[in-house]
């Protein structure tokens, strides 16, 4: 036997608000074949739902009621107890008995309905014919909707809501809103009947339209129409009316349209009159109006066919310059923006006799006399001409022959001239005006001012009567004239020529004439800028002698020297030269000159720049050291220069006598010392100068000191014995004044002979111990021991014709070259003595250079080569020279000079 199923558990309920149903679910019960769910409301309404699974959709619940829901499991033979009850609230009921009212002015609708049980809030939805939607929410059973469109039928529905469900909408409630205000209101006035027709755009669903027309005095006229236009008749002429249009339906009247205004056809002018002014032939037309129109048009038609009209807002109108002696018909009508009145009845008037016509007026600008002539069509020939100026001056002339002269005209005035016929009962009007502008008055109170810097003259004067423009004229004595024009009373004549005399005057002009000239005045312009500036500076007394070209009209000059560090130093003079004192040695000065004519000063001249360079040393001292290796060192010293930051450069130029190819120039470097030494070759004449410098520049060379070095050793020394006497002979040494022959005995050097001749008896002296020197005031040469014993040569010479062994006597040996001290610009070379050589040639060639080699002839065994380039590689070789032959070149030795510091 089976037991009853278990009681269902975990019962849950979910509402479907739109279908008013509940979806139930629970946990499966053991032994259950199906399930029965029962819902029982507080009012006793019961709904059952049977399901074979653990869910069931319970439908048919009544809106807004609370239900208690339980589930029973059904087995094969019995059922379980009901589950624990679950409470379910059905969806809210839709609101009923919805009603509403319309506020016409605001188009707001107030709705009410019956309360829906268990509802917490309500939602109202209004849908218009055009699809627009308006919502309203409230917790009470009423709501007001604003913002509704005019001229619409709205469907109003209401739904109720609780915490989670909303009811279906109520039955729609339909209500129309107030009609819309008519738009695009137009009007048309019939100018012939004075009837007003008003039209407008159609309005949705109105029953009819009403047009209200109100006059300015408060009279109201209306018309009603089912259509979009309406006409109002019998309006008063010349009246302003305001009108509006409204639309109505069964509930409301629309707000009135925008007020529009209109003025009806103007009234015809009354009591038209015409009055003629005989003097001016001006016709004045006047009238009255029942109601004032916006404007009036008066029309005239002359007997000669002339017609004219004038338009005015006043009740009168004038016609000027009418043709004389004519009859005119006059009529007036009133004008409005839309319609005009009919014309008034015409009246007739006549004009005065014709006036003379001035046909010519000519002004003599020099005398200010005006000549006039005229013509007239009348029989009257007596004509009076009146002239009045803008400043009140009046004059006249009278004539019967058609011309007259106005002689009393004043300068600078504008005259209005008219002619009229005299003697008639109604004299003619004055002729059309003729205008005479007399010549301007001469400018007065002329003053001037010269700008010395620009040579521009500023001229001012009092305003001349009648002048419109002015011209300032400057006449130069050299024909260089200048002007300036202006409409003011000041003018600047610019950039006149310097050092020139000008005569000035001012004239005024108008459109026709030029005034007489003002009183004249003369102006001397500023002096020209001095030119051709030059300055000679004296370093000895710190002065500068400045000169320049004379400047026309200048009576005084000032010359100034300006350095960068000090105040200018100046001198003044009436000449074209001046000495500036107090210059500072070592400064650079800009020299400029200014000219003056006692009124103006010129600008300073273009600067002439020159430095106050130091003087060269005033004293030079030279000293020669003893000869060594054919070279003699010259020590040069000099006196001090008192100046800032002075440096010195010593220079010596020398040439070896008897060999002019050896001329050379040697310079020291710039130094602040006052001693320098130069190596000089023997047999040389030299000239020494010294320059000084600083930042201001370099001085001229000092006074040169000339001198000579000691002689070179004698050449061609021969020893011979003849008739038992030993004789020593030699060739003259250039610059030598005497010679000395010595014999070396032990450590002592004994004088053998001292002579000015080229030979000496050395009998008794040891041939191999003899040496000799050449002597002058600068010292003596290096001793020479290169002595050839020609005694044996003479013997061989006698044998030469019979012995071929002596044919090779002319061969010369190659000297052995050595290079000593090498500096940045010099090198020292020496070589051995070659037997029989009379001189040597030293060849110096710059390596990798296309220039020719430099070859120096040397009468000794060494030489110092100068004026070389720093950091440059040189190759040196030497060869010996005999009387008719030379040795081969020695092997070249290449060295590189040092870098100059």
C-alpha positions in Angstrom: 0.0 0.0 0.0 1.5 3.4 -1.1 1.7 6.4 1.2 0.4 10.0 0.5 2.8 12.3 -1.4 4.8 14.8 0.5 3.6 18.3 1.0 5.1 20.6 -1.8 7.6 23.1 -0.7 9.4 26.2 -1.9 6.2 27.6 -3.5 6.9 30.9 -5.4 4.5 33.2 -7.3 5.4 35.7 -10.1 2.8 38.2 -11.4 2.1 38.9 -15.1 0.7 42.5 -14.9 -0.5 42.8 -18.4 -2.4 39.4 -18.5 -3.6 39.6 -14.8 -2.2 36.1 -14.2 0.3 34.5 -11.8 3.1 32.0 -12.6 3.5 29.5 -9.7 6.4 27.1 -9.2 7.5 24.7 -6.4 9.8 21.8 -5.5 8.8 18.3 -6.7 7.1 16.1 -4.1 7.9 12.4 -3.8 5.0 10.1 -4.8 3.1 12.9 -6.6 1.3 12.1 -9.9 0.2 15.7 -10.4 -0.4 18.9 -8.5 -3.4 21.2 -7.8 -2.8 24.9 -7.0 -5.7 26.8 -5.4 -6.0 30.6 -5.0 -8.6 32.1 -2.6 -9.3 35.8 -2.3 -10.5 37.7 0.7 -13.9 38.1 -1.1 -14.2 34.3 -1.5 -13.2 34.2 -5.2 -11.4 30.9 -6.0 -9.2 29.9 -8.9 -7.7 26.4 -9.4 -4.8 25.3 -11.6 -3.8 21.6 -12.2 -0.4 20.7 -13.5 1.6 17.6 -14.2 4.9 19.4 -13.5 6.1 21.8 -10.9 4.8 25.0 -12.5 1.4 26.4 -13.3 0.1 29.6 -14.9 -2.9 30.7 -12.9 -5.3 33.0 -14.9 -8.7 34.5 -14.1 -7.6 36.4 -11.0 -9.6 39.5 -10.2 -7.8 42.8 -10.3 -6.7 44.6 -7.1 -7.6 41.5 -4.9 -5.3 39.7 -2.4 -5.1 35.9 -2.9 -3.8 33.1 -0.6 -2.2 30.4 -2.8 -1.5 26.8 -1.8 -0.3 23.7 -3.7 -1.4 20.1 -3.0 0.4 17.0 -4.4 -2.0 14.3 -5.8 -0.9 10.6 -5.6 -2.3 7.4 -7.0 -4.8 7.0 -4.1 -4.6 10.1 -2.0 -3.4 13.7 -1.8 -0.9 15.5 0.4 -1.8 18.3 2.7 -1.7 21.9 1.1 1.6 23.6 1.1 2.4 26.6 3.2 0.2 29.5 1.8 1.7 32.2 -0.4 0.0 35.6 -0.6 -0.4 37.2 -4.1 -1.8 40.6 -5.0 -3.5 40.7 -8.4 -2.6 43.5 -10.9 -4.4 46.9 -10.3 -7.8 47.5 -11.9 -8.0 50.0 -14.8 -9.5 53.4 -13.5 -13.1 54.0 -14.5 -15.5 57.0 -14.8 -12.7 59.2 -16.3 -14.0 62.7 -16.9 -12.4 66.2 -17.5 -12.8 69.9 -18.1 -10.8 72.4 -20.4 -9.4 75.8 -19.4 -9.8 77.8 -22.7 -7.2 80.5 -22.0 -4.4 78.1 -21.0 -5.5 75.0 -23.0 -5.0 73.0 -19.7 -7.2 69.9 -19.0 -8.2 68.7 -15.5 -9.1 65.0 -15.2 -10.7 62.9 -12.4 -11.6 59.2 -12.0 -12.6 56.6 -9.4 -10.1 55.2 -7.1 -8.5 51.8 -8.1 -8.1 49.6 -5.0 -4.6 48.8 -3.8 -3.1 51.3 -6.3 -0.3 53.5 -5.2 -0.1 56.0 -8.2 -1.8 56.9 -11.5 -0.5 57.8 -15.0 -2.4 59.9 -17.5 -1.5 59.9 -21.2 -3.0 62.4 -23.7 -2.4 61.7 -27.4 -3.3 64.4 -29.9 -4.5 64.1 -33.4 -1.1 65.1 -34.7 0.5 62.3 -32.5 1.9 64.6 -29.8 1.9 63.0 -26.3 1.5 64.6 -22.8 1.9 62.7 -19.5 0.8 63.4 -16.0 1.5 61.3 -12.8 -0.2 61.6 -9.4 -1.0 59.5 -6.4 -4.5 60.9 -6.1 -7.3 60.2 -8.6 -7.0 63.5 -10.4 -4.4 65.3 -12.6 -4.0 68.5 -14.6 -2.3 68.4 -18.1 -0.8 71.6 -19.5 1.1 72.3 -22.7 -1.6 70.9 -24.9 -1.7 72.1 -28.5 -4.6 74.3 -29.7 -7.1 73.0 -32.2 -6.6 69.4 -31.3 -8.9 66.4 -30.2 -7.0 64.6 -27.5 -7.6 60.9 -26.3 -7.1 60.8 -22.5 -6.4 57.4 -20.8 -5.5 56.6 -17.2 -3.6 53.6 -15.8 -3.1 52.6 -12.1 0.1 51.2 -10.6 1.1 49.4 -7.4 4.7 48.6 -6.3 5.5 46.5 -9.4 2.4 46.3 -11.7 0.6 48.8 -13.9 -3.0 48.2 -14.9 -4.3 48.3 -18.5 -5.4 51.8 -19.7 -8.8 53.1 -19.0 -11.5 53.6 -21.7 -10.3 56.7 -23.7 -11.9 60.1 -22.8 -12.0 62.5 -25.8 -11.9 66.3 -25.4 -11.1 69.1 -28.0 -8.8 72.0 -27.0 -9.5 75.7 -27.7 -9.2 76.8 -31.4 -5.8 78.2 -32.5 -5.4 81.9 -33.0 -5.9 82.8 -36.6 -2.6 83.4 -38.4 -1.3 85.2 -41.6 -4.0 87.8 -41.2 -4.1 89.9 -44.4 -6.1 92.9 -45.5 -7.1 94.6 -48.7 -8.6 98.1 -48.9 -10.8 99.0 -51.9 -9.6 102.6 -52.6 -12.8 103.3 -54.6 -15.4 102.1 -52.0 -13.4 102.3 -48.8 -14.4 98.7 -48.0 -12.0 96.5 -46.0 -11.6 92.8 -46.7 -9.7 90.7 -44.1 -8.4 87.2 -44.8 -6.5 84.5 -42.8 -5.2 81.0 -42.9 -7.8 78.1 -42.1 -8.0 76.8 -38.5 -8.5 73.1 -37.5 -12.1 72.4 -36.7 -13.5 75.9 -35.9 -17.2 76.6 -36.1 -16.8 80.2 -37.3 -14.6 83.3 -37.3 -15.3 86.9 -36.1 -13.5 90.1 -37.4 -13.6 93.2 -35.1 -12.7 96.6 -36.5 -12.2 99.6 -34.0 -11.8 103.2 -35.1 -9.6 105.7 -33.3 -12.6 107.3 -31.7 -13.9 103.9 -30.4 -16.5 102.9 -32.9 -16.5 99.1 -33.4 -17.7 97.3 -36.5 -17.8 93.5 -36.9 -18.4 90.7 -39.4 -18.7 86.9 -38.9 -17.8 84.2 -41.4 -17.6 80.4 -41.7 -14.8 80.8 -44.2 -11.3 82.4 -44.2 -12.3 86.0 -45.2 -14.8 88.7 -44.3 -15.6 92.3 -45.5 -16.4 95.4 -43.4 -18.2 98.3 -45.3 -19.0 102.0 -44.8 -15.7 103.0 -43.2 -15.0 106.7 -42.7 -12.3 108.4 -45.0 -8.9 109.3 -43.5 -9.6 107.2 -40.4 -7.2 104.8 -38.6 -8.7 101.4 -37.8 -7.4 98.4 -35.8 -8.7 94.9 -36.4 -8.3 91.4 -35.0 -9.7 87.9 -35.9 -10.8 85.2 -33.5 -12.0 81.6 -34.0 -14.7 79.7 -31.9 -15.9 76.1 -31.4 -18.5 74.6 -29.0 -16.2 75.0 -26.0 -13.9 78.0 -26.4 -13.0 81.2 -28.3 -9.3 81.5 -29.5 -7.1 84.4 -28.4 -7.4 87.3 -30.9 -4.9 87.4 -33.7 -2.1 90.0 -33.8 -3.7 93.4 -34.0 -3.3 95.0 -37.4 -4.0 98.6 -38.4 -5.1 100.3 -41.5 -5.9 103.9 -42.6 -8.8 104.3 -44.9 -8.7 106.4 -48.1 -7.7 110.0 -47.3 -10.3 112.8 -47.4 -10.2 115.3 -50.4 -8.4 118.6 -49.4 -10.7 121.6 -49.0 -10.4 125.4 -49.5 -7.3 125.3 -51.7 -5.5 128.7 -52.2 -2.5 130.0 -54.1 -0.3 133.1 -53.3 2.6 134.4 -55.4 5.6 136.2 -54.0 6.4 138.8 -56.7 10.0 139.3 -55.6 10.9 135.6 -55.8 8.2 134.2 -58.1 7.5 131.7 -55.4 4.0 130.2 -55.3 2.6 129.2 -51.9 -0.3 126.7 -52.1 -2.3 126.0 -48.9 -5.4 124.0 -48.0 -7.4 122.5 -45.1 -8.2 118.8 -44.4 -11.2 117.3 -42.5 -8.8 114.6 -41.2 -5.0 115.0 -41.6 -3.5 112.7 -44.2 0.0 111.3 -44.0 1.1 113.4 -47.0 -0.3 115.7 -49.6 0.6 116.4 -53.3 0.1 119.8 -54.8 0.2 119.9 -58.6 0.6 123.0 -60.9 0.3 123.2 -64.6 1.5 126.3 -66.4 0.2 128.0 -69.5 3.4 127.2 -71.2 3.0 123.5 -70.5 5.3 123.5 -67.5 4.1 121.2 -64.7 5.5 120.4 -61.3 4.4 118.9 -58.0 5.5 118.9 -54.4 4.8 116.4 -51.6 4.5 117.4 -48.0 3.1 116.3 -44.7 2.0 119.9 -43.9 -1.1 121.9 -45.2 1.0 124.1 -47.5 3.6 123.7 -50.2 5.7 126.2 -52.1 6.9 126.2 -55.7 10.1 128.3 -56.2 11.7 129.7 -59.3 8.5 129.6 -61.3 8.8 131.0 -64.8 7.8 134.6 -64.8 4.7 136.0 -66.5 2.9 132.6 -66.5 -0.6 131.4 -65.4 -0.8 128.2 -63.4 -3.7 125.8 -62.5 -3.4 124.3 -59.0 -5.0 121.1 -57.5 -4.2 119.1 -54.3 -4.8 115.5 -53.4 -4.2 113.6 -50.1 -1.8 110.6 -50.2 -1.6 107.4 -48.1 0.6 104.3 -48.3 -2.3 102.4 -49.9 -4.7 104.9 -51.4 -4.9 108.5 -52.6 -7.9 110.8 -52.5 -9.4 112.3 -55.5 -8.0 115.8 -56.6 -9.5 119.0 -55.3 -11.2 121.4 -57.8 -8.5 123.4 -59.7 -7.8 127.1 -59.1 -5.7 129.6 -61.2 -2.9 132.1 -60.3 -0.4 134.2 -62.3 3.4 134.9 -61.6 5.3 138.2 -61.5 7.3 139.7 -64.5 10.5 138.0 -65.5 13.7 139.3 -63.8 17.0 140.1 -65.6 19.5 137.3 -66.2 23.2 137.9 -65.3 25.1 136.4 -68.2 28.7 137.3 -67.2 30.7 138.3 -64.2 34.5 138.8 -64.4 36.8 139.6 -61.4 40.1 141.4 -61.8 42.2 139.5 -59.1 44.7 142.4 -58.8 42.1 145.3 -58.3 39.2 143.2 -56.9 36.8 145.0 -59.4 33.9 142.8 -60.8 32.3 143.6 -64.2 28.8 142.2 -64.8 26.4 142.0 -67.8 22.8 140.8 -68.1 19.8 140.4 -70.5 16.1 140.9 -69.9 13.0 140.2 -71.9 11.0 143.1 -70.4 10.6 146.5 -71.9 12.0 148.0 -68.7 15.7 148.6 -69.0 16.5 150.1 -65.5 18.3 147.4 -63.6 19.8 147.5 -60.1 22.6 145.1 -59.2 23.0 144.3 -55.5 26.0 142.5 -54.0 26.2 141.3 -50.4 29.1 139.4 -48.8 29.0 136.6 -46.3 30.6 139.0 -43.8 27.8 141.6 -44.2 29.4 144.0 -46.6 27.0 145.4 -49.2 27.5 147.4 -52.4 25.6 148.0 -55.6 25.6 149.5 -59.1 22.8 150.6 -61.5 22.7 150.8 -65.2 20.4 151.0 -68.3 22.8 149.7 -70.8 23.1 146.1 -69.7 26.5 146.3 -67.8 28.0 147.8 -64.7 31.1 147.5 -62.4 31.2 146.7 -58.7 34.2 148.6 -57.6 34.0 148.6 -53.8 34.6 144.9 -53.2 36.7 143.8 -50.3 39.4 141.1 -50.3 38.7 137.6 -49.1 34.9 137.8 -49.3 32.3 135.8 -51.0 29.6 138.0 -52.6 26.1 137.0 -53.7 25.0 139.2 -56.6 21.4 139.6 -57.9 19.8 141.9 -60.4 16.2 143.1 -60.5 14.0 145.2 -62.6 13.1 148.6 -61.0 10.1 150.9 -61.6 7.3 148.3 -62.2 4.2 148.1 -60.1 5.2 144.7 -59.0 8.9 144.6 -59.5 10.6 141.5 -60.8 12.1 139.1 -58.4 15.8 139.2 -58.0 17.7 137.4 -60.8 19.3 134.0 -60.0 22.2 134.6 -57.8 25.7 135.0 -59.2 28.6 134.6 -56.9 31.9 136.5 -56.8 34.8 135.3 -54.7 37.3 138.1 -54.4 41.1 137.6 -54.1 42.3 136.6 -50.6 43.9 139.2 -48.3 47.6 139.1 -47.9 48.8 136.9 -45.0 49.9 138.9 -41.9 51.9 138.3 -38.7 54.3 136.0 -40.4 56.8 134.3 -38.0 59.5 131.7 -38.7 61.8 129.3 -37.0 64.8 127.5 -38.4 65.6 123.9 -37.4 69.4 123.9 -37.5 69.6 120.1 -37.4 67.5 119.5 -40.6 67.7 123.0 -42.3 63.9 123.0 -42.3 62.1 126.3 -41.8 58.8 126.3 -39.9 56.7 129.3 -40.9 53.4 130.4 -39.3 51.0 133.3 -40.0 47.6 134.6 -39.2 44.7 133.2 -41.2 44.2 135.4 -44.3 40.5 136.2 -45.1 39.3 134.3 -48.1 42.3 132.1 -48.4 41.7 128.3 -48.7 45.3 127.3 -49.3 48.7 128.9 -48.7 52.1 128.6 -50.4 55.3 129.4 -48.6 58.0 130.3 -51.2 61.8 130.3 -50.4 64.0 131.9 -53.1 67.6 130.9 -52.9 70.4 133.2 -54.0 71.7 130.4 -56.2 68.4 129.7 -57.9 67.6 126.7 -55.7 64.0 127.6 -54.8 61.7 125.6 -52.5 58.0 125.8 -51.6 55.5 124.1 -49.3 51.7 124.2 -49.6 49.0 123.8 -46.9 45.5 124.5 -45.9 46.6 125.4 -42.4 48.4 128.4 -41.1 51.7 126.6 -40.6 54.0 125.0 -43.0 57.5 123.5 -43.0 59.8 124.0 -45.9 62.0 121.0 -45.5 65.7 120.2 -46.2 67.0 123.4 -47.6 70.5 123.6 -48.9 73.0 124.2 -46.2 75.1 127.4 -46.1 72.5 129.2 -48.2 70.6 132.5 -48.0 66.8 132.3 -48.7 64.1 135.0 -49.1 60.7 133.9 -47.8 57.2 135.1 -48.4 53.6 133.7 -48.0 50.7 133.9 -50.4 47.1 132.7 -50.0 44.8 131.3 -52.7 41.2 130.4 -53.3 39.7 128.7 -56.3 40.2 131.7 -58.5 42.9 134.1 -57.3 46.1 134.4 -55.4 46.6 137.1 -52.7 49.4 139.7 -52.7 52.5 138.4 -51.0 53.1 138.9 -47.3 56.1 140.9 -46.1 59.4 139.1 -46.9 62.1 137.9 -44.6 65.6 136.3 -45.0 67.0 133.2 -43.4 70.6 132.0 -43.5 70.5 128.1 -43.3 72.8 126.2 -41.0 76.4 125.7 -42.3 77.2 122.6 -44.3 78.9 119.7 -42.7 82.7 120.2 -43.0 84.5 117.8 -45.4 88.0 116.7 -46.3 88.9 116.1 -42.6 92.5 115.2 -42.0 94.5 114.9 -38.9 98.3 114.8 -38.4 99.2 113.4 -34.9 102.4 114.4 -33.1 103.4 111.6 -30.8 106.1 113.9 -29.3 103.7 116.4 -27.8 100.4 114.5 -27.8 98.7 116.9 -30.2 96.7 116.6 -33.5 96.8 119.1 -36.2 93.3 118.9 -37.8 92.5 120.5 -41.2 89.3 120.7 -43.3 87.8 122.4 -46.3 86.2 125.8 -45.8 82.4 125.9 -45.4 80.4 128.8 -47.0 78.9 131.3 -44.5 80.7 129.6 -41.5 82.4 132.1 -39.1 83.7 129.6 -36.6 84.6 126.0 -36.3 85.0 123.4 -33.6 87.2 120.3 -34.1 86.9 117.5 -31.6 88.8 114.2 -31.0 86.7 111.5 -29.3 88.2 108.3 -27.9 86.1 105.4 -26.5 87.3 106.0 -23.0 87.5 109.7 -22.4 85.6 112.9 -22.9 86.1 114.7 -26.3 89.0 117.0 -26.7 88.1 120.1 -28.8 89.6 123.3 -30.2 87.8 126.2 -31.7 89.0 128.5 -34.5 87.9 130.8 -37.2 90.4 129.2 -39.6 90.2 125.9 -41.4 92.8 124.3 -39.1 93.1 123.7 -35.4 95.4 121.9 -33.0 93.8 119.5 -30.5 96.0 119.0 -27.4 96.0 116.5 -24.6 95.8 113.3 -26.7 96.6 110.1 -24.9 99.2 108.0 -26.4 97.8 104.6 -27.4 94.2 105.8 -27.9 92.3 105.7 -31.2 90.4 109.0 -31.9 87.6 109.9 -34.2 88.2 113.4 -35.5 85.1 115.4 -36.6 84.5 119.1 -37.2 81.5 121.3 -36.7 80.8 124.7 -38.4 78.9 127.6 -37.0 77.4 130.8 -38.4 76.6 132.3 -34.9 72.9 131.2 -35.3 73.2 127.5 -36.2 75.8 124.8 -36.0 76.2 122.2 -38.6 76.2 118.6 -37.7 79.5 117.1 -37.1 81.4 115.9 -40.1 81.9 112.2 -40.9 84.5 111.0 -38.4 88.1 110.6 -39.5 89.6 107.9 -37.4 93.3 107.8 -36.5 95.3 106.4 -33.6 97.7 108.3 -31.3 100.4 105.9 -32.1 103.6 105.9 -30.0 106.7 107.6 -31.3 109.6 105.4 -32.5 112.5 105.3 -30.1 114.5 108.5 -30.2 117.8 106.7 -29.6 119.3 103.4 -30.9 122.5 101.8 -29.7 124.3 99.0 -31.5 127.2 96.7 -30.4 129.0 94.0 -32.4 130.2 90.9 -30.6 133.5 89.2 -31.8 133.4 87.2 -35.0 132.6 83.5 -34.6 132.5 81.1 -37.5 132.1 83.9 -40.0 129.2 85.4 -38.2 129.1 88.5 -36.0 126.1 89.1 -33.5 124.7 92.6 -33.6 123.1 93.7 -30.3 120.5 96.4 -30.8 119.0 98.4 -27.9 116.9 101.5 -27.8 115.4 104.2 -25.6 112.1 103.6 -23.8 108.7 105.0 -25.1 106.4 106.4 -22.4 103.0 105.0 -23.6 100.6 102.3 -22.5 101.2 98.7 -23.7 104.0 99.5 -26.1 105.7 96.8 -28.1 108.8 97.1 -30.3 110.0 95.6 -33.6 113.7 95.9 -34.6 114.6 95.4 -38.2 118.0 95.1 -39.8 118.7 94.9 -43.6 122.2 93.8 -44.6 124.1 92.8 -47.7 127.5 91.1 -47.9 129.8 93.3 -49.8 131.2 91.8 -53.0 128.2 89.5 -53.2 125.0 91.5 -53.6 122.9 88.3 -53.9 123.2 87.9 -50.2 121.0 90.9 -49.3 118.6 90.0 -46.5 116.2 91.6 -44.0 115.8 90.3 -40.5 113.1 91.4 -38.0 112.5 90.7 -34.4 109.2 89.6 -33.1 107.1 92.3 -31.4 108.3 92.5 -27.8 108.0 94.7 -24.8 111.8 94.4 -24.2 114.3 96.9 -25.5 117.1 94.7 -26.7 117.4 92.3 -29.6 120.3 90.5 -31.3 120.8 89.7 -35.0 123.5 87.4 -36.6 125.3 89.1 -39.5 127.7 87.7 -42.0 131.2 89.1 -42.3 131.8 91.8 -44.9 128.3 93.1 -44.4 126.9 96.6 -44.4 123.8 96.9 -42.3 121.0 99.4 -41.4 119.0 99.1 -38.2 115.6 100.7 -37.4 113.1 100.2 -34.6 109.3 100.7 -34.6 106.9 100.9 -31.7 103.2 100.0 -31.6 100.2 99.6 -29.3 96.4 99.3 -29.9 96.4 102.7 -31.6 98.7 101.6 -34.4 102.3 101.3 -35.5 104.8 104.2 -35.5 107.1 105.1 -38.3 110.6 103.6 -38.2 113.1 105.3 -36.1 116.1 107.1 -37.5 118.3 104.5 -39.1 121.6 103.5 -37.6 124.1 102.2 -40.3 127.2 100.2 -39.8 129.5 97.4 -41.1 130.5 94.0 -39.7 134.1 92.8 -39.4 135.7 91.6 -42.7 135.7 88.0 -43.9 139.0 86.1 -43.8 141.3 86.9 -46.7 141.1 84.5 -49.6 143.8 83.3 -52.0 146.5 83.3 -49.4 149.7 82.0 -50.9 153.1 81.3 -49.5 156.2 81.4 -51.7 160.0 81.6 -51.3 162.0 83.6 -53.7 165.6 84.6 -53.4 165.6 83.2 -49.9 162.7 85.3 -48.6 159.4 84.0 -47.6 156.5 86.1 -48.8 152.8 85.7 -47.8 150.3 87.2 -50.3 146.4 87.3 -50.4 143.5 88.8 -52.1 141.8 91.9 -50.6 139.0 91.3 -48.1 136.1 93.7 -48.7 135.7 96.2 -45.9 139.1 95.3 -44.4 141.2 98.3 -43.5 144.3 96.3 -42.4 145.6 92.8 -42.1 147.5 90.9 -39.4 149.7 87.8 -39.7 150.4 85.7 -36.7 152.6 82.7 -35.8 151.4 80.2 -33.3 154.2 79.2 -30.9 153.0 76.9 -28.3 150.1 78.6 -26.6 151.2 82.0 -27.7 150.0 83.8 -30.8 152.8 86.2 -32.0 152.2 89.0 -34.4 154.4 88.6 -37.5 153.3 91.7 -39.3 150.5 94.2 -39.5 149.9 95.9 -42.8 147.4 97.6 -45.1 149.1 95.9 -48.1 148.2 92.6 -49.6 151.5 90.9 -48.8 153.8 90.4 -45.9 157.4 89.1 -45.5 157.2 86.1 -43.2 160.8 85.0 -43.5 161.7 83.1 -40.4 158.1 82.1 -39.5 157.0 78.5 -39.4 155.0 78.0 -42.6 152.6 75.5 -40.9 152.0 77.7 -37.9 151.0 80.9 -39.8 147.4 82.3 -39.7 146.1 85.7 -40.7 143.0 87.9 -40.2 141.4 90.9 -41.8 140.6 93.9 -39.6 138.4 97.0 -39.6 136.7 99.2 -37.0 134.0 96.5 -36.3 136.6 93.9 -35.4 138.6 91.3 -37.1 137.8 88.3 -39.1 138.1 84.7 -38.1 141.8 83.6 -38.6 142.5 81.8 -41.8 145.1 79.0 -42.1 144.1 78.1 -45.6 147.5 79.0 -47.1 148.7 77.5 -50.4 152.4 77.0 -50.8 153.0 77.9 -54.4 156.7 77.3 -54.3 156.1 73.6 -55.2 153.3 74.6 -57.6 155.7 76.7 -59.6 158.0 73.8 -59.7 155.2 71.5 -60.9 154.0 74.1 -63.3 157.4 74.0 -64.9 157.1 70.2 -65.1 153.5 70.2 -66.3 154.3 70.3 -70.0 156.2 67.1 -69.8 154.2 65.1 -67.1 150.5 64.2 -67.7 150.2 63.4 -63.9 149.4 67.1 -63.3 146.4 67.2 -65.8 143.9 66.4 -63.0 145.0 69.3 -60.7 141.5 71.1 -61.1 139.5 68.4 -59.2 137.6 69.9 -56.1 136.5 67.9 -53.1 132.9 67.7 -51.8 132.3 69.6 -48.5 130.9 67.7 -45.6 127.7 69.5 -44.4 126.4 69.7 -40.9 123.1 71.4 -39.7 123.1 73.0 -36.2 120.4 75.0 -34.4 117.0 75.1 -36.2 114.3 77.7 -35.0 110.9 78.6 -36.4 112.4 80.9 -39.0 116.2 80.2 -39.2 118.8 77.5 -39.3 122.6 77.3 -38.8 124.8 75.3 -41.3 128.5 74.6 -41.3 131.0 72.5 -43.4 134.6 71.6 -43.5 137.2 73.6 -45.5 137.9 72.3 -49.0 141.5 72.7 -50.1 141.8 75.3 -52.9 138.2 76.5 -52.6 137.7 80.2 -52.9 134.0 80.3 -51.7 131.1 78.1 -51.1 127.4 78.1 -52.3 124.7 77.0 -49.8 121.6 75.8 -51.5 118.3 75.9 -49.6 115.1 74.4 -51.1 111.6 74.1 -49.6 110.5 70.5 -49.9 107.4 69.8 -52.0 107.5 73.3 -53.4 107.5 74.4 -57.0 109.5 77.6 -56.1 113.2 77.8 -57.2 115.9 77.1 -54.6 117.6 79.9 -52.8 121.4 79.9 -53.3 123.7 81.8 -50.9 127.4 82.5 -51.6 129.5 82.2 -48.5 133.2 83.2 -48.0 133.6 81.0 -45.0 132.6 77.7 -43.5 129.2 78.4 -42.0 126.1 80.5 -42.5 122.8 81.3 -40.7 119.8 81.2 -43.0 116.9 83.5 -42.0 113.4 84.4 -43.1 112.3 80.7 -43.3 108.6 79.7 -42.8 107.6 78.1 -39.5 106.7 74.4 -39.5 108.1 73.9 -43.0 110.5 71.2 -44.2 113.7 72.4 -46.0 116.5 70.4 -47.8 120.0 71.9 -47.6 123.2 71.1 -49.6 126.6 72.9 -50.2 129.3 72.8 -52.9 132.8 74.3 -53.1 133.9 76.8 -55.8 137.4 77.1 -57.2 138.6 79.7 -59.7 137.3 77.8 -62.8 135.6 74.7 -61.3 133.2 73.5 -58.6 132.8 70.4 -56.5 129.6 68.2 -56.7 126.8 69.0 -54.3 126.9 67.5 -50.9 124.3 65.0 -49.9 121.1 67.0 -49.0 120.1 67.2 -45.3 116.4 67.8 -44.7 115.1 69.5 -41.5 111.8 71.0 -40.4 111.5 74.4 -38.8 109.7 74.8 -35.5 106.3 76.2 -34.7 106.2 80.0 -34.0 104.8 80.9 -30.6 
